């Protein structure tokens, strides 16, 4: 028995030692309590911001994926400014849903360090401040992974009072008073509206009259088409090509719409894709144009726009691949007039993100207005924690 007891004690000691080592390894020697204090410190910072800026009982929380580019930060500033101008009586805040972007921004990657916070911190601060009408507006382009995570995790957890931060009385006030504004292309009809809007942009209209125009979107990861969001890119392309056969749409993360696939479409052929159990086809006549302009189909021009799309030193960038296919291609432009980037001067090379286009911002704001119209109705979100379970 003593021998067995000694073996058991040794095993317990080994497990305890392994657990301690895992928490304090050389790869990550920060104690768990530090992470907890960081979380609390970030929450305190957001609470203070809301406390200082609160001027209403109505709030719009804008949710972007995020970025670590100064141009993108300036674009987000412009979006917030535009929302404050167009939604008088509403307080407006901005959050990042990407932890990587938040951490890199805080570390000062590419630019001076800047603090952004995730939707959980903002929603907690908003609740503690006693806001009575809350709109969470997605700045995503499609209803993909990021949008669904915001809606089905962050907002749902808030409505369920997951951390017990709020009283039952307050949660009852929130019942049917919280809504989520949908992404830019939430519905098929939105793809048509965006196509018309982009075709009316002066720089796009000029480029498509001279040759090929290819838009680079993000897309959901290959093999993971979250909730069918990827179909919006094909629907956008279909609507754009109804306006001009010089239009093409691809992505950096969606199978069969990479740069090489877009080049195949330019060369001519048939592309098959699935919608549920139905196989559909798109026929691309060969395009003889030897000139192209690339545009980013993301809310901001960040890492993907400047590297994956435009990097002349990267053989795998869209710019390099298009030029290697003997198509004289530009990824930057010099005639854009709505630039948000504070360092930009007219005549310099520039890549505009979608949210820099005032006409496109209006589309996002139309979704916000649609969301606001749902407040107080059955289409708003409920708070199940207010109902006692028997």
C-alpha positions in Angstrom: 0.0 0.0 0.0 2.9 2.4 0.9 4.4 1.7 -2.5 1.1 2.5 -4.3 0.7 5.6 -2.2 4.2 6.8 -3.1 3.5 6.2 -6.8 0.2 8.1 -6.6 1.9 11.0 -4.8 4.6 11.1 -7.4 2.0 11.2 -10.2 0.2 14.1 -8.5 3.5 16.0 -8.1 4.3 15.4 -11.8 0.9 16.7 -12.9 1.2 19.7 -10.7 4.8 20.3 -11.9 3.7 20.0 -15.6 0.8 22.3 -15.0 3.0 24.9 -13.4 5.6 24.6 -16.2 2.9 25.0 -18.9 1.7 28.3 -17.3 5.2 29.7 -16.9 7.1 28.3 -19.8 9.9 30.3 -21.6 7.6 30.8 -24.6 5.0 32.6 -22.5 6.1 33.6 -19.0 3.2 36.0 -18.4 1.1 34.8 -15.4 -2.6 34.2 -16.1 -3.4 37.0 -13.5 -1.7 39.5 -15.8 -4.1 38.6 -18.6 -7.0 39.1 -16.2 -5.6 42.5 -15.1 -5.1 43.5 -18.8 -8.7 42.6 -19.5 -9.8 44.7 -16.6 -7.6 47.6 -17.5 -8.9 47.6 -21.1 -12.4 47.5 -19.8 -11.7 50.4 -17.5 -10.3 52.4 -20.4 -13.4 51.8 -22.5 -15.7 52.6 -19.6 -13.9 55.9 -19.1 -14.2 56.7 -22.8 -17.9 56.0 -22.8 -18.4 58.0 -19.6 -16.7 61.0 -21.1 -18.4 60.9 -24.5 -22.0 59.8 -23.6 -24.4 62.5 -24.6 -27.5 60.4 -25.4 -29.3 57.1 -24.5 -28.9 55.9 -28.0 -25.7 54.4 -29.4 -24.3 53.0 -32.6 -21.3 50.6 -32.2 -19.5 50.2 -35.5 -17.7 46.9 -35.8 -14.8 46.5 -38.3 -12.4 43.5 -38.6 -9.5 46.0 -38.1 -6.2 46.8 -39.6 -2.6 48.0 -38.7 -2.3 50.6 -41.5 -2.4 54.3 -40.9 -4.5 54.8 -44.1 -7.1 52.3 -42.6 -7.1 54.2 -39.3 -7.8 57.4 -41.1 -10.6 55.7 -43.0 -12.2 54.5 -39.8 -12.0 58.0 -38.4 -13.8 59.3 -41.5 -16.5 56.6 -41.1 -17.1 57.5 -37.5 -17.2 61.2 -38.4 -19.7 60.6 -41.2 -21.9 58.5 -38.9 -21.9 61.3 -36.2 -22.9 63.8 -38.9 -25.7 61.6 -40.3 -27.1 60.2 -37.1 -27.7 63.2 -34.9 -28.7 62.2 -31.4 -26.8 59.0 -31.5 -23.4 58.4 -29.9 -21.0 56.5 -32.2 -18.1 54.3 -31.2 -15.8 52.0 -33.2 -14.6 48.5 -32.3 -12.3 45.9 -33.9 -13.3 42.2 -34.0 -9.8 40.9 -34.8 -7.7 40.3 -31.7 -4.6 40.2 -34.0 -5.3 43.6 -35.3 -6.0 45.0 -31.8 -2.8 43.6 -30.5 -0.7 44.7 -33.4 -2.2 48.2 -33.4 -1.4 48.4 -29.7 2.2 47.3 -30.3 2.6 49.9 -33.0 3.0 47.7 -36.0 3.6 50.0 -39.1 2.5 53.1 -37.2 2.4 54.8 -33.8 0.7 52.6 -31.1 -3.0 53.0 -31.0 -5.7 51.4 -28.8 -8.7 49.7 -30.2 -11.0 47.4 -28.3 -13.2 44.4 -29.2 -17.0 44.5 -29.2 -17.3 42.7 -25.8 -15.5 45.6 -24.0 -17.5 48.2 -25.8 -20.9 46.4 -25.3 -20.1 46.0 -21.6 -19.2 49.7 -21.3 -22.3 50.6 -23.2 -24.5 48.6 -20.9 -22.8 49.9 -17.7 -23.4 53.4 -19.1 -27.2 52.7 -19.3 -27.8 53.1 -23.0 -31.4 52.2 -23.8 -31.2 51.8 -27.6 -28.2 50.0 -29.1 -27.4 49.4 -32.8 -24.4 47.2 -33.6 -23.4 48.0 -37.2 -21.2 45.6 -39.2 -18.6 47.2 -41.4 -18.0 43.8 -43.1 -18.6 43.4 -46.8 -20.4 40.0 -46.8 -22.3 38.1 -44.2 -19.4 35.7 -43.6 -17.4 34.5 -40.6 -16.6 37.8 -39.0 -20.1 39.2 -39.2 -21.6 36.0 -37.9 -19.1 36.0 -35.0 -20.1 39.5 -34.0 -23.8 38.8 -34.3 -23.9 35.3 -32.8 -21.2 35.6 -30.2 -20.6 39.1 -29.0 -24.1 40.5 -29.3 -25.8 37.3 -28.3 -23.6 37.0 -25.2 -24.4 40.6 -24.3 -28.1 40.0 -24.7 -27.8 37.0 -22.5 -25.9 39.0 -19.8 -23.3 36.3 -19.9 -21.0 37.9 -17.3 -23.8 39.1 -15.1 -22.7 42.7 -15.4 -26.2 44.2 -15.6 -29.3 44.1 -13.5 -32.5 42.4 -14.5 -34.2 45.8 -14.5 -31.8 47.1 -17.1 -32.0 43.9 -19.2 -35.7 44.3 -19.4 -35.3 47.8 -20.7 -33.1 46.4 -23.5 -35.7 43.9 -24.6 -36.4 44.6 -28.3 -34.1 47.7 -28.1 -31.0 46.1 -29.6 -30.5 45.4 -33.3 -27.6 44.4 -35.6 -27.0 46.3 -38.8 -26.1 44.0 -41.7 -23.0 44.0 -43.9 -22.6 45.8 -47.2 -23.8 42.9 -49.3 -26.1 41.1 -46.9 -28.7 40.3 -49.5 -28.5 39.5 -53.3 -30.2 42.9 -53.9 -27.4 44.6 -52.1 -24.9 43.1 -54.6 -26.8 44.8 -57.4 -27.0 48.1 -55.6 -23.2 48.0 -54.9 -22.5 47.2 -58.5 -24.4 50.2 -59.7 -22.8 52.4 -57.1 -19.2 51.3 -58.0 -19.9 51.7 -61.7 -20.9 55.3 -61.0 -17.7 56.1 -59.2 -15.6 58.5 -61.4 -12.3 56.6 -61.1 -14.0 53.2 -61.7 -16.0 54.5 -64.7 -12.9 56.0 -66.3 -10.9 52.8 -65.8 -13.5 50.4 -67.1 -13.9 52.5 -70.2 -10.2 52.0 -70.9 -9.8 48.3 -70.2 -10.2 45.6 -67.6 -11.3 46.4 -64.0 -10.7 43.7 -61.4 -11.9 44.0 -57.8 -10.1 42.0 -55.1 -12.4 41.0 -52.2 -11.5 38.9 -49.1 -13.8 36.0 -49.1 -14.2 33.2 -46.5 -11.4 30.7 -46.2 -11.2 28.0 -48.8 -13.6 25.1 -47.9 -15.3 27.2 -45.2 -18.0 29.2 -47.0 -19.7 30.4 -43.8 -23.4 30.7 -44.3 -23.1 31.2 -48.1 -21.5 34.6 -47.9 -19.1 33.9 -50.8 -22.0 33.9 -53.3 -22.2 37.7 -52.9 -19.0 38.1 -54.9 -20.3 36.1 -57.8 -23.6 38.1 -57.7 -21.7 41.3 -57.6 -19.6 40.3 -60.6 -22.8 39.2 -62.5 -24.3 42.6 -61.9 -21.1 44.5 -62.8 -20.7 42.5 -66.0 -24.3 43.4 -67.0 -22.9 47.0 -67.1 -19.6 46.1 -68.8 -17.8 42.9 -69.8 -14.6 44.5 -68.6 -15.5 43.9 -64.9 -14.2 40.9 -62.9 -14.3 40.1 -59.2 -12.0 37.8 -57.3 -10.8 37.2 -53.7 -7.7 36.3 -51.7 -9.4 33.6 -49.7 -12.1 31.9 -51.8 -11.4 28.9 -53.9 -11.7 29.3 -57.6 -11.7 33.1 -57.5 -8.0 33.7 -56.9 -5.9 36.0 -59.2 -5.0 33.0 -61.4 -8.7 32.2 -61.8 -9.6 35.8 -62.6 -6.9 35.7 -65.3 -8.5 32.4 -66.6 -11.8 34.2 -66.8 -10.2 37.1 -68.7 -8.8 34.5 -71.2 -12.2 33.1 -71.6 -14.1 30.0 -70.5 -16.9 28.6 -68.4 -16.9 28.7 -64.6 -19.1 26.3 -62.6 -20.2 26.9 -59.0 -22.6 25.5 -56.6 -25.7 27.2 -55.0 -26.9 24.5 -52.6 -27.5 21.4 -54.7 -27.7 23.4 -57.9 -24.8 23.8 -60.3 -24.6 27.1 -62.1 -22.3 28.3 -64.8 -20.8 31.6 -65.8 -19.5 32.0 -69.3 -16.6 34.4 -69.9 -15.9 35.5 -73.5 -12.2 36.1 -74.1 -11.2 39.7 -73.3 -8.7 41.1 -75.7 -7.8 44.2 -73.6 -4.2 44.4 -72.5 -4.8 47.1 -69.9 -6.2 46.6 -66.4 -6.8 48.6 -63.2 -7.1 46.8 -59.8 -9.4 47.9 -57.0 -9.7 46.6 -53.5 -13.2 45.3 -52.5 -12.7 45.7 -48.8 -13.8 48.4 -46.4 -10.2 49.7 -46.0 -7.0 49.5 -47.9 -4.7 47.6 -45.6 -2.4 44.7 -45.7 -4.2 42.8 -48.4 -4.6 45.8 -50.6 -0.9 46.9 -50.4 0.7 43.5 -50.4 -1.5 40.8 -51.9 -2.9 43.1 -54.5 -0.3 45.7 -55.3 3.2 44.6 -54.2 5.4 44.8 -57.3 8.2 42.9 -55.5 5.9 39.9 -54.8 5.7 37.5 -57.7 2.4 36.2 -56.3 0.6 39.5 -56.0 -2.3 40.3 -58.3 -0.2 43.2 -59.8 2.7 40.9 -60.6 0.5 38.0 -62.0 -1.5 40.3 -64.2 1.6 42.0 -65.6 3.2 38.6 -66.1 0.2 37.7 -68.2 1.1 40.6 -70.5 -1.6 42.8 -69.2 -0.4 46.3 -68.4 -1.8 46.7 -64.9 -2.1 49.5 -62.3 -2.9 48.8 -58.7 -2.6 52.4 -57.6 -4.3 55.5 -59.0 -3.5 59.2 -59.1 -7.0 60.7 -59.8 -8.9 59.7 -56.6 -10.5 62.7 -55.0 -12.1 61.4 -51.7 -9.0 60.1 -50.0 -9.3 59.7 -46.2 -5.6 59.2 -45.7 -4.3 62.4 -44.1 -0.9 62.2 -45.7 -2.3 61.8 -49.2 -1.9 64.5 -51.7 -3.7 64.8 -55.0 -1.7 63.3 -57.8 0.1 60.7 -55.6 -0.4 57.0 -56.0 -3.3 55.8 -53.9 -5.5 52.7 -53.2 -9.0 53.7 -52.0 -10.9 51.3 -49.7 -14.7 51.0 -50.1 -15.3 52.9 -46.9 -13.4 55.9 -48.4 -16.1 56.2 -51.0 -18.9 58.4 -49.7 -21.5 56.7 -51.9 -20.5 53.3 -50.4 -20.7 54.7 -46.9 -24.2 55.7 -47.6 -25.1 52.1 -48.4 -23.8 51.0 -45.0 -25.7 53.8 -43.4 -28.9 52.7 -45.2 -28.5 49.3 -43.4 -28.1 51.2 -40.1 -31.4 53.0 -40.8 -33.1 49.7 -41.6 -31.8 48.4 -38.3 -33.0 51.4 -36.3 -36.5 51.0 -37.9 -36.6 47.5 -36.2 -36.2 48.9 -32.7 -39.2 48.3 -30.5 -40.5 45.6 -32.9 -40.4 41.8 -33.0 -37.5 42.1 -35.4 -35.3 43.5 -32.7 -33.4 41.2 -30.2 -34.9 39.9 -27.1 -33.3 39.4 -23.7 -34.1 35.8 -22.5 -32.4 36.4 -19.2 -35.3 38.6 -18.2 -37.7 35.6 -18.2 -37.5 33.5 -15.1 -37.3 29.8 -15.7 -39.5 27.5 -13.8 
